[in-house]
Amino acid sequence: MFKLVLDPGHGGRDPGAVGNGLKEKDINLDISKRVTYILSFYEVEVTLTRTADVYLSLDDRCQVAKIIQADYFCSIHSNAGGGTGFESFIYHDVPEKTVQWREILHGTVAGYCKSAGFIDRGMKRADFDVLRKTGMPAVLIENLFLDHQKDAASLKDRCFLDGLARAIADGLAVALKLPLRPQQPQEGTGKTLVKAAPSLKLAQARLFLAEKNLLAPDYIDVYMLNGAKYGIRWDVVFAQSCKETAYWRFGGQVKPEQNNFAGLASCDGKPGASFASPEEGIAAQFQHWHVYYYGGDLPAGVKKMDPRRDAVIKAGWAGALQYVEDLGGHWSSLADYGSDIVDRYLKPMLAVELSEPTPAPFPEPIPAPDPVPTQPPGAPWDPSAEIAKLQTDGLIKNEHRPDDPVTWGEMATVINRLRGR
């Protein structure tokens, strides 16, 4: 298996660059851990030179890579010194393979940074110890400038860091030709398949939601219909909406009028996407699930609604998932995101008990009274006579007293029978 070393620069008594309330050693470790988690879905053995705030010399870092006989060394840093943007470094005299791998990684990360408004400072060469002494292909990347206000603001933004880590992981995966780990369904995994029949009943969903929020709108039928259209369990998608909207109370950065029931494109104070109707918002939510579990092609005749679909395809995750639990680290950077949907929302819904209605006792038949002629217009009101006439004409089959209440079901029966006459 391919062996990769990720080297979070600085640490311990060596803070690295400092600026705008940030320490480089912390940012480097944060990004490295995010990258490591994303790469856990690939066939690669990742080793971190440090996993905590400890000091390592440059020689120590190189020695880690040599001991495990790594195939590639990637040192992760943040910059300072009055500039802005992203840049990368390799050693002066290196094999063509090192050049090619750096070009792919640099292009992917620089592309992400440029999309966020930062300049590409270029691919450079330098006589850094970790590039020269590792004895293997190596690269050092500098992710923005801590002493630049705009750069620092992004390095404090969880959304930006998620995207940056994903860009680094994607660049490494493409450059190093890392295959995804196989994710075949296995008996006894205890995980929740997405491309399967739903387990939840509509009535359970309605009761569960009403218990949490009596004023919640009822779009459960819309979820059921979309589940059939996209081949995805509607109950797990509905469970996610309960999680993302606090049982449709909203109250966070996404507002009800946005019709965004999955927090699409919202992060760290950003309001996220807006949709013209609840139906469009729910369709977008299903499409985002669809790209993770089926791939890049939508069902025939479906209009694209998901604003994040292309990003999933570009990241290489299209069609890569099978279980709800797999959403952790994909839909969200939180590892337990998918399991939280199952444990805190879907399972309690499935535990909702539905009581069967007790049928009303059918009254004993009573002989019908003698036929009563229809009363002429203007005659005094005689409820008993009207009931008797309905019985004679076969429009009602059981005895009714004049003061008995009439249900809507009974009324509908009478009206429909009248229509038939």
Steps between C-alpha positions, in 0.01 A plus 500: 500500500618853420658668804446873546643724772317819591716741693317772699769768516632641831350404839570517870745779585517591130171679417599587143336810356269699728240756401139609541450275801632190319803280553633315199570182696129470586376569146747251350390222734131577448531482121715186516244316712219598263703375203581175682133432565404556136782275381378224731252418224787425259742211471792682663689472827524849650748584776507836679837618628314642797144462621517748788663832594853362541837619375686300234825599337526504123723194516241320714236563237719365223589200713133405544463478123819298461410250775167410343651514148237746381425548131417870532550779754266800519583778746206726583563861600339843517686813397589848631706799392262747345368298205179317414399181320628145447836367387687169494864388506710207387879454517722628216628171361217246498370218276227573246252306713541753782437784255187339358351415840559855622339649188180301554482576873581867449244539224222350711571703814578824315176457306304475822676803648441703185129415514502648853663822377869430571789524255720215380854598602643226285697175503844563648819319596692536825773337708277403794626217723174303477527509121868414479549247783194279474649285222168469315271721287397791724299821486439789740182708468435843652128559557432877512652762732415526869608865511264599217153590626302337218714185498476466877121541493475203263735291712257555788205391283407133547336492157816627330720255692273212401532601135874554527554160659284339235700674225829378649363146537357503148827629357695227676251230399516600132877555491581175678223306321347384828199269455198529726462228760229248400177548691304183437187430706574246770270303721508611859658839436225666702498786249199652327477448123373798301400325176236290674132499588398742777417357841300797629125537460356836400291511817810441714678789334204731552456405864872535572516845340181616671640398839809711438336794324122520488516790251733327254378496137416159357710419192538133583316391185751705299783307664332169420453592133859619464625182662333299224632735230864494613518144632591612851333418830280801566500435874875560540483820293206619710695413817784719374259790447388470863864518607593794278192713576451415870176319415409772248520779754810638323624783725859474376674662206261334250155660503165336417445714191814348341324162466838341576429196715854355499716807557639480146794739450463643852796511735649730765241776476436468126125482429532230234288430194143619446230327298178629347277245674514224761471246219813637330691510828412138578594397144840668546550309825427167327729592209786559742445155649466359148841620384671338799321166457439470125748726323496791259190432289160611625185300415371576150299820467599638841603864529824558688425673834798409720754786515769272645469211254795597281723542806429139605579375150821702486603365840473144366224391740225449239349155549756410766268453801260225606394562858347797683793479740736571208383863487746584778804657341314555173181700545650632822852498637360350822576129510175416683270708275336199333478286813340796680222509239433132561534489878338829604233537236420190292499247783272709727261540206491125445425453871178705475209268573187521290176397670238332286164683512225309681206453262166635621243228574261451210143556625248219481272541196160641582201444273449802281183701553235516238599693193454870542433705193728784415373816661374763263685833475415734781385220732603518869848362586465128588843334558349157574322499168817596314695218663227250420502603137880449478456151643223419256710615207799296614724800563562404862496148644474542875278681745567869568323709756431864409749627760786259409822669380607437141861436416668629191541141388125444516435827323743408224328163459160665458632756252679237292193281489293795393748568222452142386123548472 
